[in-house]
Amino acid sequence: MAQPLHQAHSLRDNSPTAGRAPSVLLWTGAGVGGLLVIGALALWFHYGTQVFFEMIRTGFAACF
């Protein structure tokens, strides 16, 4: 009869960097998202609400 191909014991990565990549990607994504929000707020305060919404309206009009 055929034997299963998988091993009875799973192999674990016990290196110091194991499982670190997902958290690094998460923090990098959160940092980029935070910078985008800060940039949008800075433009809003610099140019004012009217110009900010006018740019958004113009962008939507160009897309549709």
C-alpha positions, 0 to 999 in steps of 0.5 A: 500500500502507498505511504503518505508523502508528508512527514509526520513532524512539521519543520519549523523555522527557528531563525531570528527573522522568522515571521518578521516579514509580515509585520515589516510589511504591515508597518511599512504599509501603515507608514505609507498610508499615514504619510498619504493622510498627512500629505492630504491634510497638509495640502488641505490646510495650505490651499484651503477647502475650496481648492481642495474640493475643486481638485477632487471634483475636477479629477472625478469629471476627468475620469467620468 
